[in-house]
């Protein structure tokens, strides 16, 4: 599935809506039954419950008890609604205070906060952030996360690059975990899969022909208790990522 793209609408209008600029509210037309925050809250609840595929102007309007045409007086289209949705999710994120802690601990907290974001709002991992919305939620998130680099020797460009690298990693892990959950829900558990596939694999995988694959795969599978463990992959990858940043931040 290709990711949804925020920032696809009129940037001036979208920014005005994100920052709740009064100029973005039409002065003519019928009186609105809801404020924009209520619209966003209903859209957020819909996306959390049913995913991005369910997020349509018509569905949100139904939840609000208004017509789809009435909802267009709040947002121009689905892309604009998505900008508001993502910024609301960012605004609701917990911001853990880590002042005075080592940079490695601070970045670990940032990673965990973003992982929690994707657990609370799985749809957010499907949204492209190549062009950020730059709303108040996004800006507060960026400010909070940059504080993790306080007192490090990295220059500003390097700080931004390190943060981007960390967030891309966490997003990838969130998508990986979501895929694993979806496969398990649609088919069988790992234990059930191995109970079925294991005997066949033992017959066809010749350790003389595939010595490394059999040896390493067996060891890794026994350690993880499955062919792939997203939790272990996240923990291992985060530790190695932070090791890689150490020469820049120590």
N, C-alpha and C positions, 0 to 999 in steps of 0.2 A: 504494500500500500504506500503510495506517495504521501509525504507529509502535508498537512494543511499549512498554509502560509499566512501568518499575521502580517500586517503592514501592506496588504494588497489593495486596500481602499484609498480614498483621498486622504493623504497624510495630514493636511491641515484640519479637516473635519474630525478625523479619528483622534488626533491629539487633543482637540478641543473637548471631545467627549470623554477621553481618558482623564483629563484634568478637571472635568466638570465645569468647563468654561460656560457661563450663562449665555454666551453668544451662540452656543450650539443648540440651544432650546428654541424651537420655532415660536414666533410671537403670534402667528396666525394659525387658524385651523381650530378644530374641536379641542376642548379641554381634555388633557390626558387623565386617565384613570390611575396610572401608576407613575412612580418616579423611576429614573434610570437604574438606580441601585436595586430596586425590586425586580426589574427586568433581568439584570445581570445575575441576581441571586437565583432566579428560576432557571435561567439558562445553565448556570453552574450545577445546580441540582440535577438537571436533566443529563448533562454530559457525564457527571459522576456516576449516575445510575445506569445509563445506557450506552455511553461512549459517544464519540464524535459523529458516528454515522447517524445517530438519532437527532443531532443538533441541527434543526432546521428552523427557519423563521416560523413556519406553520405550527410546529410542535411547541415552540416556546409560547407562541400566541395562545394556543389552546390551554396551556398551563395557567396563563394569566387571565383567561376568560375574555379575550379580545380577538378581533379579526387579524389576519395576517397583514392586511393593509394598514391597520392601526399600529401594528408593531413597526412598520416602516417609518413611522413618525419619530421613532426612537433611534433606530439604526438603519443604515442604508442597505445593508446586505449581511450575509452570513460572515463574510470576512471581517467586517467591522465588529460584529458580535463576538467573534473569536478573539479579537484584540482585547476587548473589554473583559472577556472571560479569563484569559490568561493573566491579565494584570490583576484581576480580583484574586486569583489563586496565589499570585506572588504576594499580594498585600496581606493575605491571611497567614502566610508562613510564620512559624515561630522564629524569633531571632535570639539565639543563645549568646549571652555575654561571655566572651573569652579573653577579655583584656588581661594582659600580663602572662598569659599562657604561652608556651613555645609555639612557633609557627606550625609545626607538624600537627599539634593537637588542634589548633585553630582551623586548619584546612580539613582535618578529619571531621570536625563538627560541621563545616560547610558542606562537605560531601554527604554526611548523614542527613542534614536538613533537606538537601535537594532530593535525596532518595526518598525521604518521607513525603515530599511534595508529590512525587510520582506514585507513591503508594496510595495517597489520599485522592489523587486526581490522575488515574492511569492514562487518560486521554492526553495529558500534557506531554507525555513522551513522544506522541505522534506529531506534535506541532513543531514545525521548523522555526528555529530562532535565529536564522541567518540575518534577518532584518528585525531587530527588536522593536517593540512597540513604543518604548520610552515613556510609558505612563508612570504614575506615582508608585505603583507596586513594583514595577521593574526597576525604577530608579532607587527606591529604598532597598531593594534586594541587592543591587549592585554596590551601593554604598556600604551596606553591612558586610558583604563578602570581601570587599577590598580592605576592610579593616583587619582581616586576617594576615595581611602582608605588612602591617605596621611594624616598624623596627627591624625590617629585613633590609639587606643592602640592594635589593632589586630596584631598578628604575621603573618608572610608571608603565612604559610599554611592556616590559617583562612581566610586571605584576598582572596586567590585563591578559597577556598570553598564558601565563600560568593558570589563572582563574578559568579562562576559556577551556584550556586543556582538561582541567579537573571536571568542569561541568559537562563537557562532551563525553568524558568517560562515564560519569554517573548516569547520564541520559541513555547511553548505550547499554549499560548494565540494567537499567530499568526496563528497556525494551526486551532484553534477553530474559529477564525474570517474568515479564508479561507473557512472552511466547511460551515459556516453560509451563506457566499456569494454564494457558489456553490448551496446550497439547494434553496435559494431564486431565483437564476437565472434559476434553472431547474424546479421549481414548481411555488409557489406563494409567495407573501409577507406575513409577519406575520399577518398583518391586515386581508388579504384575508383568510388565513388559519383559524384564530380565528372566522371569520364570518361564516365559514362553520362548524367548529368543535364545536364552543361554545355551540350552542343549544343542541347538542347531549350530550356533557359533563355535562351540567346542569341536564339532565335527568338521567344519569347513575351514577354520582358521588354523593353518598349519604353522606352528611356531618355528619350524625350520625355514619356511618361506617368508614369514613375516615376524622375525624374531623381535624386532623393536616394538612393532605395533602390539603384539601379544603381551610382551613383558610390561611395557609402560602402560598400556591400556588396562591390563589387569590390576596393576598396582594403583593406578589413579582411580579406577572404578571401586576398588575395595576401600580406598581412603575416603572417597566421597559418598560411598553407598549408592551411587547411581552413575550413569554415563556422563551426566553433567549436573553440577550443583551451582546454581546462580549465586547462592550466598557465599560459597567458597571462592568462586571466581571474582566476586566483588571485593572481598576482603584481601585476596592475594593481589589483585590488580591495583587496588588503592595503595597498599603498602609499597608496591614496586613503583607506582607513579610518584609517590612522595619521596622515595629514594632518589628517583631521577631528578626531582626538583631541588634536592639538597644542595648541590653545588651553586645554585643560583640564590638560595635563600639563607644559607648558613652564614 
